[in-house]
Every structure is written in C-alpha cells, then in structure tokens.
C-alpha cells in the first residue's frame, strides 16, 4: 500500500550530505553535476538527474550520450563556474580555458582534459514521470579513463549554496 508522506517531509537541505561533483560533457557543452550515482556494476551503469530546461538536458536527449569526469580539487573554480554560464550563449571551452580531447566511443561528445577519471556513457533509458522538475537517465558506461589511484584523489564536494570542500579543506565559490 502506498502512503503519501508529502505533508510530513522536511525541506531540501544539502548540509548533511556532501555531493561529489562530476563534470558532465555532452556535445560541445559541459556542466557540473551533483546528482548522480552508480546503480549497477554488471552492466556498469550510472543514474543522473538533470533539471528541466537545462541546455545540457536538451543535448543528452538529442545525442543520447554523455561523459562524466571527476576532476581534482585544484580545478574546482572553473568546474563550478561551468554551472553559472549557459552553453546556449557560446562555447564554454573558450570562456573557461579548458581543452577537449577525443572520446573513444562517443560520436558527438568529447572528453575534457585534466580529469582524474572519466566515463563515456550512452543513454540506456530516460525514466519518465518520476519528477516534475527533473529528468532522470540511466546511462550505460561504454569506456573508462583514468590513471589516478583512489588514495591520491582530492575530490570536489558540494556542501551548500557556494560552499565546497575536499578532504581537510573548504572553499567558498565567488559569484
């Protein structure tokens, strides 16, 4: 039996669970993403969540592919800035000063240089009717890249509003 608990729900608040930021590239656009998770090891799959109206969402629906990149802490400023400007207004690569490199298996999407790890993915399925504000996609991983061992990583975590952290360090993003 389904019970609607909506009236008793708390307001959204990220202060209690840091979100590991990944950078999504699709077509010639990028955006930071905090709402993702691995949902299967065999086959290797991610679930991502994108806000409706987002330019990258249009591109994922058009190309049916994307790449997820994990960048080191030292790259946090431009990774965060990528979420404050729209790809509709022009190439982010020129505005943010990053370089592209070819993907192995994606037809329309390139990888962003400098990542710790990157995952080339294709859309397995868009999950429809679950949210009025967001689109959810199940992505199949078709290629993996990376050379950094897990203990050498300094991940970028989103805490709330403009607050970010890594292991032992915090940073407030300028706006």
Secondary structure by P-SEA (a helix, b strand, c coil): cccccccccccccccccccbbbbbbcccbbbbbccccccccccbbbbbbbccccaaaaaaaacccbbbbbbcccaaaaaaacccccccccccccccbbbbbbbcccccbbbbccccbbbbbccccccccccccbbbbbbbbcbbbbcccccccbbbbbccccccccccbbbbbcc
